């Protein structure tokens, strides 16, 4: 496992914002493959980040979106700037999209059905991003 970048102690609270609400961390490429390769149901992937738009908009939007309505079957996350190999593998599943941090992807039955990139997050209010996520969850998730 290749680890890169930030001080793990400083990143821990940013990780916990997602793990405390039910996200599983994907720390290796094998973890990513197990979570994303042609499984049934829905999987919501968040590429977490230390950037301001992750802290001010992305993570709050995720919490808000998951607080009501249908939810994906599985919630997983990778952390940009940390477990580089896992992040690279996850982005390999984001066919047609350039890498960005933060980034949010919804898969249904192994197929990418919704993507929010940094350009869809940065400069927006958490509630507006949550509304986009809720729309995708309503369309693709049964829970």
Secondary structure as a PSIPRED ss2 file (coil, helix, strand):
# PSIPRED VFORMAT (PSIPRED V4.0)

   1 X C   1.000  0.000  0.000
   2 X C   1.000  0.000  0.000
   3 X E   0.000  0.000  1.000
   4 X C   1.000  0.000  0.000
   5 X C   1.000  0.000  0.000
   6 X C   1.000  0.000  0.000
   7 X C   1.000  0.000  0.000
   8 X H   0.000  1.000  0.000
   9 X H   0.000  1.000  0.000
  10 X H   0.000  1.000  0.000
  11 X H   0.000  1.000  0.000
  12 X H   0.000  1.000  0.000
  13 X H   0.000  1.000  0.000
  14 X H   0.000  1.000  0.000
  15 X H   0.000  1.000  0.000
  16 X H   0.000  1.000  0.000
  17 X H   0.000  1.000  0.000
  18 X H   0.000  1.000  0.000
  19 X H   0.000  1.000  0.000
  20 X C   1.000  0.000  0.000
  21 X C   1.000  0.000  0.000
  22 X C   1.000  0.000  0.000
  23 X C   1.000  0.000  0.000
  24 X E   0.000  0.000  1.000
  25 X E   0.000  0.000  1.000
  26 X C   1.000  0.000  0.000
  27 X C   1.000  0.000  0.000
  28 X C   1.000  0.000  0.000
  29 X H   0.000  1.000  0.000
  30 X H   0.000  1.000  0.000
  31 X H   0.000  1.000  0.000
  32 X H   0.000  1.000  0.000
  33 X H   0.000  1.000  0.000
  34 X H   0.000  1.000  0.000
  35 X H   0.000  1.000  0.000
  36 X H   0.000  1.000  0.000
  37 X C   1.000  0.000  0.000
  38 X C   1.000  0.000  0.000
  39 X C   1.000  0.000  0.000
  40 X C   1.000  0.000  0.000
  41 X C   1.000  0.000  0.000
  42 X E   0.000  0.000  1.000
  43 X E   0.000  0.000  1.000
  44 X E   0.000  0.000  1.000
  45 X E   0.000  0.000  1.000
  46 X E   0.000  0.000  1.000
  47 X E   0.000  0.000  1.000
  48 X E   0.000  0.000  1.000
  49 X C   1.000  0.000  0.000
  50 X C   1.000  0.000  0.000
  51 X C   1.000  0.000  0.000
  52 X H   0.000  1.000  0.000
  53 X H   0.000  1.000  0.000
  54 X H   0.000  1.000  0.000
  55 X H   0.000  1.000  0.000
  56 X H   0.000  1.000  0.000
  57 X H   0.000  1.000  0.000
  58 X H   0.000  1.000  0.000
  59 X H   0.000  1.000  0.000
  60 X H   0.000  1.000  0.000
  61 X H   0.000  1.000  0.000
  62 X H   0.000  1.000  0.000
  63 X H   0.000  1.000  0.000
  64 X H   0.000  1.000  0.000
  65 X H   0.000  1.000  0.000
  66 X H   0.000  1.000  0.000
  67 X C   1.000  0.000  0.000
  68 X C   1.000  0.000  0.000
  69 X C   1.000  0.000  0.000
  70 X C   1.000  0.000  0.000
  71 X C   1.000  0.000  0.000
  72 X C   1.000  0.000  0.000
  73 X C   1.000  0.000  0.000
  74 X E   0.000  0.000  1.000
  75 X E   0.000  0.000  1.000
  76 X E   0.000  0.000  1.000
  77 X E   0.000  0.000  1.000
  78 X E   0.000  0.000  1.000
  79 X E   0.000  0.000  1.000
  80 X C   1.000  0.000  0.000
  81 X C   1.000  0.000  0.000
  82 X C   1.000  0.000  0.000
  83 X E   0.000  0.000  1.000
  84 X H   0.000  1.000  0.000
  85 X H   0.000  1.000  0.000
  86 X H   0.000  1.000  0.000
  87 X H   0.000  1.000  0.000
  88 X H   0.000  1.000  0.000
  89 X H   0.000  1.000  0.000
  90 X H   0.000  1.000  0.000
  91 X H   0.000  1.000  0.000
  92 X H   0.000  1.000  0.000
  93 X C   1.000  0.000  0.000
  94 X C   1.000  0.000  0.000
  95 X C   1.000  0.000  0.000
  96 X C   1.000  0.000  0.000
  97 X C   1.000  0.000  0.000
  98 X C   1.000  0.000  0.000
  99 X C   1.000  0.000  0.000
 100 X C   1.000  0.000  0.000
 101 X C   1.000  0.000  0.000
 102 X C   1.000  0.000  0.000
 103 X E   0.000  0.000  1.000
 104 X E   0.000  0.000  1.000
 105 X E   0.000  0.000  1.000
 106 X E   0.000  0.000  1.000
 107 X E   0.000  0.000  1.000
 108 X E   0.000  0.000  1.000
 109 X C   1.000  0.000  0.000
 110 X C   1.000  0.000  0.000
 111 X E   0.000  0.000  1.000
 112 X E   0.000  0.000  1.000
 113 X E   0.000  0.000  1.000
 114 X E   0.000  0.000  1.000
 115 X E   0.000  0.000  1.000
 116 X E   0.000  0.000  1.000
 117 X C   1.000  0.000  0.000
 118 X H   0.000  1.000  0.000
 119 X H   0.000  1.000  0.000
 120 X H   0.000  1.000  0.000
 121 X H   0.000  1.000  0.000
 122 X C   1.000  0.000  0.000
 123 X C   1.000  0.000  0.000
 124 X C   1.000  0.000  0.000
 125 X C   1.000  0.000  0.000
 126 X H   0.000  1.000  0.000
 127 X H   0.000  1.000  0.000
 128 X H   0.000  1.000  0.000
 129 X H   0.000  1.000  0.000
 130 X H   0.000  1.000  0.000
 131 X H   0.000  1.000  0.000
 132 X H   0.000  1.000  0.000
 133 X H   0.000  1.000  0.000
 134 X H   0.000  1.000  0.000
 135 X H   0.000  1.000  0.000
 136 X H   0.000  1.000  0.000
 137 X H   0.000  1.000  0.000
 138 X H   0.000  1.000  0.000
 139 X H   0.000  1.000  0.000
 140 X H   0.000  1.000  0.000
 141 X C   1.000  0.000  0.000
 142 X C   1.000  0.000  0.000
 143 X C   1.000  0.000  0.000
